[in-house]
Amino acid sequence: MNVMRRAVLWAIFAFALVMAYALWPVCVPLSSEQAAASRPPLEQRKERAFFGPVFQQRGGQWCQCKTRISRAFFA
């Protein structure tokens, strides 16, 4: 395999790793006040991202799930 082909393959691999990291969902728990103040109520919201619902109930607590890149730019 020549050097140029190997360099292209490594670049594609690195790009895929960066994209996988950036698009990985991160869920942050919402306080009870935030959950109660949500209009419409979180149970009725239907927002979805490519990984699933944005608002999820985990362990009895509501969480807002966003990708890492979304959290970085739109905290």
MDTraj code that builds the backbone (N, CA, C; nanometers):
import mdtraj as md
import numpy as np

residues = "MET ASN VAL MET ARG ARG ALA VAL LEU TRP ALA ILE PHE ALA PHE ALA LEU VAL MET ALA TYR ALA LEU TRP PRO VAL CYS VAL PRO LEU SER SER GLU GLN ALA ALA ALA SER ARG PRO PRO LEU GLU GLN ARG LYS GLU ARG ALA PHE PHE GLY PRO VAL PHE GLN GLN ARG GLY GLY GLN TRP CYS GLN CYS LYS THR ARG ILE SER ARG ALA PHE PHE ALA".split()
xyz = np.array([
    [0.0856, -0.1171, 0.0000],
    [0.0000, 0.0000, 0.0000],
    [0.0907, 0.1241, 0.0000],
    [0.0604, 0.2159, -0.0851],
    [0.1475, 0.3330, -0.0913],
    [0.1172, 0.4313, 0.0223],
    [0.2056, 0.5261, 0.0399],
    [0.1981, 0.6199, 0.1517],
    [0.0750, 0.7094, 0.1421],
    [0.0426, 0.7536, 0.0226],
    [-0.0726, 0.8434, 0.0043],
    [-0.2034, 0.7735, 0.0431],
    [-0.2219, 0.6511, 0.0007],
    [-0.3433, 0.5761, 0.0344],
    [-0.3532, 0.5557, 0.1842],
    [-0.2434, 0.5234, 0.2486],
    [-0.2422, 0.5021, 0.3931],
    [-0.2774, 0.6324, 0.4660],
    [-0.2252, 0.7447, 0.4185],
    [-0.2547, 0.8738, 0.4798],
    [-0.4034, 0.9080, 0.4661],
    [-0.4619, 0.8799, 0.3512],
    [-0.6044, 0.9054, 0.3295],
    [-0.6880, 0.8183, 0.4227],
    [-0.6524, 0.6929, 0.4351],
    [-0.7263, 0.6034, 0.5250],
    [-0.7178, 0.6499, 0.6707],
    [-0.6010, 0.6942, 0.7133],
    [-0.5865, 0.7451, 0.8499],
    [-0.6679, 0.8728, 0.8688],
    [-0.6712, 0.9585, 0.7690],
    [-0.7503, 1.0812, 0.7779],
    [-0.8994, 1.0490, 0.7892],
    [-0.9465, 0.9537, 0.7118],
    [-1.0873, 0.9126, 0.7187],
    [-1.1185, 0.8528, 0.8556],
    [-1.0282, 0.7709, 0.9050],
    [-1.0457, 0.7100, 1.0367],
    [-1.0512, 0.8172, 1.1460],
    [-0.9604, 0.9141, 1.1410],
    [-0.9582, 1.0217, 1.2401],
    [-1.0861, 1.1045, 1.2333],
    [-1.1312, 1.1355, 1.1129],
    [-1.2556, 1.2115, 1.0954],
    [-1.3741, 1.1348, 1.1538],
    [-1.3799, 1.0050, 1.1291],
    [-1.4890, 0.9230, 1.1825],
    [-1.4873, 0.9231, 1.3354],
    [-1.3695, 0.9160, 1.3954],
    [-1.3603, 0.9200, 1.5418],
    [-1.4066, 1.0539, 1.5979],
    [-1.3657, 1.1619, 1.5348],
    [-1.4063, 1.2949, 1.5814],
    [-1.5576, 1.3113, 1.5692],
    [-1.6144, 1.2668, 1.4597],
    [-1.7597, 1.2785, 1.4412],
    [-1.8341, 1.1909, 1.5415],
    [-1.7861, 1.0707, 1.5668],
    [-1.8511, 0.9836, 1.6648],
    [-1.8488, 1.0478, 1.8032],
    [-1.7377, 1.1087, 1.8395],
    [-1.7279, 1.1767, 1.9690],
    [-1.8231, 1.2964, 1.9745],
    [-1.8254, 1.3770, 1.8696],
    [-1.9078, 1.4985, 1.8674],
    [-2.0567, 1.4674, 1.8687],
    [-2.0965, 1.3579, 1.8083],
    [-2.2387, 1.3246, 1.7969],
    [-2.2894, 1.2314, 1.9072],
    [-2.2022, 1.1955, 2.0006],
    [-2.2423, 1.1079, 2.1104],
    [-2.3390, 1.1838, 2.2022],
    [-2.4536, 1.1250, 2.2374],
    [-2.5487, 1.1967, 2.3238],
    [-2.5017, 1.2034, 2.4689],
    [-2.5265, 1.3181, 2.5312],
    [-2.4961, 1.3404, 2.6720],
    [-2.6262, 1.3850, 2.7375],
    [-2.6647, 1.3150, 2.8438],
    [-2.7897, 1.3468, 2.9134],
    [-2.7580, 1.4140, 3.0469],
    [-2.8209, 1.5302, 3.0690],
    [-2.8007, 1.6079, 3.1910],
    [-2.9328, 1.6101, 3.2676],
    [-2.9289, 1.5726, 3.3952],
    [-3.0525, 1.5754, 3.4746],
    [-3.1079, 1.7166, 3.4890],
    [-3.2392, 1.7278, 3.4834],
    [-3.3079, 1.8550, 3.5052],
    [-3.3502, 1.8625, 3.6511],
    [-3.3474, 1.9827, 3.7074],
    [-3.3948, 1.9987, 3.8451],
    [-3.5467, 1.9795, 3.8462],
    [-3.6004, 1.9551, 3.9629],
    [-3.7448, 1.9365, 3.9725],
    [-3.8180, 2.0647, 3.9336],
    [-3.7560, 2.1809, 3.9612],
    [-3.8173, 2.3080, 3.9221],
    [-3.8210, 2.3229, 3.7703],
    [-3.7120, 2.2857, 3.7040],
    [-3.7085, 2.2934, 3.5580],
    [-3.8126, 2.2009, 3.4960],
    [-3.8218, 2.0796, 3.5481],
    [-3.9180, 1.9838, 3.4950],
    [-4.0614, 2.0323, 3.5173],
    [-4.0889, 2.0878, 3.6337],
    [-4.2244, 2.1356, 3.6641],
    [-4.2613, 2.2589, 3.5811],
    [-4.1627, 2.3431, 3.5486],
    [-4.1891, 2.4665, 3.4752],
    [-4.2010, 2.4443, 3.3248],
    [-4.1738, 2.3272, 3.2773],
    [-4.1767, 2.3004, 3.1333],
    [-4.3182, 2.3097, 3.0782],
    [-4.3333, 2.3865, 2.9724],
    [-4.4627, 2.3994, 2.9037],
    [-4.4432, 2.3706, 2.7573],
    [-4.5080, 2.2730, 2.6982],
    [-4.5961, 2.1741, 2.7606],
    [-4.5170, 2.0808, 2.8530],
    [-4.5863, 2.0060, 2.9383],
    [-4.5182, 1.9149, 3.0304],
    [-4.4268, 1.8176, 2.9550],
    [-4.3190, 1.7776, 3.0213],
    [-4.2204, 1.6904, 2.9567],
    [-4.2819, 1.5594, 2.9077],
    [-4.3828, 1.5090, 2.9770],
    [-4.4473, 1.3843, 2.9365],
    [-4.5114, 1.3966, 2.7979],
    [-4.5508, 1.5178, 2.7602],
    [-4.6226, 1.5398, 2.6349],
    [-4.5319, 1.5852, 2.5205],
    [-4.4083, 1.6172, 2.5484],
    [-4.3187, 1.6701, 2.4448],
    [-4.2710, 1.5576, 2.3542],
    [-4.2606, 1.5875, 2.2261],
    [-4.2267, 1.4859, 2.1264],
    [-4.0966, 1.5154, 2.0513],
    [-4.0149, 1.6122, 2.0991],
    [-3.8896, 1.6418, 2.0303],
    [-3.8013, 1.5174, 2.0244],
    [-3.7442, 1.4964, 1.9070],
    [-3.6570, 1.3807, 1.8890],
    [-3.5293, 1.4239, 1.8181],
    [-3.4225, 1.3586, 1.8522],
    [-3.2961, 1.3732, 1.7811],
    [-3.2693, 1.2384, 1.7137],
    [-3.1641, 1.2295, 1.6363],
    [-3.1407, 1.1035, 1.5649],
    [-3.1121, 0.9874, 1.6592],
    [-3.0749, 1.0141, 1.7855],
    [-3.0454, 0.9085, 1.8818],
    [-3.1650, 0.8734, 1.9688],
    [-3.2729, 0.9507, 1.9628],
    [-3.3906, 0.9220, 2.0434],
    [-3.4532, 1.0494, 2.0957],
    [-3.5423, 1.0366, 2.1936],
    [-3.6101, 1.1550, 2.2474],
    [-3.5130, 1.2495, 2.3185],
    [-3.5381, 1.3785, 2.3080],
    [-3.4529, 1.4784, 2.3729],
    [-3.4749, 1.4749, 2.5233],
    [-3.6001, 1.4655, 2.5677],
    [-3.6308, 1.4581, 2.7101],
    [-3.6619, 1.3129, 2.7451],
    [-3.5814, 1.2584, 2.8362],
    [-3.5962, 1.1183, 2.8762],
    [-3.6043, 1.1104, 3.0278],
    [-3.6806, 1.0124, 3.0735],
    [-3.6878, 0.9885, 3.2168],
    [-3.5949, 0.8719, 3.2470],
    [-3.4952, 0.8979, 3.3312],
    [-3.3958, 0.7966, 3.3677],
    [-3.3878, 0.7877, 3.5195],
    [-3.4165, 0.6709, 3.5696],
    [-3.4108, 0.6515, 3.7145],
    [-3.5060, 0.7407, 3.7909],
    [-3.6209, 0.7716, 3.7316],
    [-3.7201, 0.8549, 3.7983],
    [-3.6944, 1.0041, 3.7871],
    [-3.5885, 1.0436, 3.7177],
    [-3.5568, 1.1856, 3.7019],
    [-3.5538, 1.2211, 3.5537],
    [-3.6043, 1.3388, 3.5195],
    [-3.6042, 1.3840, 3.3813],
    [-3.4666, 1.4353, 3.3423],
    [-3.4252, 1.4000, 3.2206],
    [-3.2967, 1.4426, 3.1670],
    [-3.3181, 1.5040, 3.0290],
    [-3.2321, 1.5987, 2.9944],
    [-3.2306, 1.6546, 2.8598],
    [-3.1072, 1.5987, 2.7907],
    [-3.1278, 1.5307, 2.6786],
    [-3.0196, 1.4665, 2.6062],
    [-2.9902, 1.5428, 2.4775],
    [-2.8638, 1.5808, 2.4606],
    [-2.8160, 1.6496, 2.3414],
    [-2.6815, 1.5895, 2.3036],
    [-2.6425, 1.6105, 2.1792],
    [-2.5093, 1.5659, 2.1378],
    [-2.4048, 1.6556, 2.2032],
    [-2.2807, 1.6048, 2.2096],
    [-2.1729, 1.6844, 2.2699],
    [-2.1525, 1.8155, 2.1963],
    [-2.1587, 1.8117, 2.0653],
    [-2.1361, 1.9339, 1.9872],
    [-2.2495, 2.0332, 2.0108],
    [-2.3706, 1.9852, 2.0273],
    [-2.4829, 2.0731, 2.0561],
    [-2.4669, 2.1355, 2.1935],
    [-2.4240, 2.0590, 2.2907],
    [-2.4008, 2.1132, 2.4244],
    [-2.2899, 2.2180, 2.4228],
    [-2.1867, 2.1968, 2.3402],
    [-2.0749, 2.2904, 2.3345],
    [-2.1172, 2.4259, 2.2774],
    [-2.2040, 2.4253, 2.1773],
    [-2.2412, 2.5496, 2.1109],
    [-2.3748, 2.6085, 2.1569],
    [-2.4632, 2.5241, 2.2118],
    [-2.5968, 2.5704, 2.2518],
    [-2.6294, 2.5216, 2.3914],
    [-2.5458, 2.5511, 2.4847],
    [-2.5613, 2.5047, 2.6232],
    [-2.6952, 2.5456, 2.6735],
])
top = md.Topology()
chain = top.add_chain()
for i, resn in enumerate(residues, 1):
    res = top.add_residue(resn, chain, resSeq=i)
    for name in ("N", "CA", "C"):
        top.add_atom(name, md.element.get_by_symbol(name[0]), res)
traj = md.Trajectory(xyz[None], top)
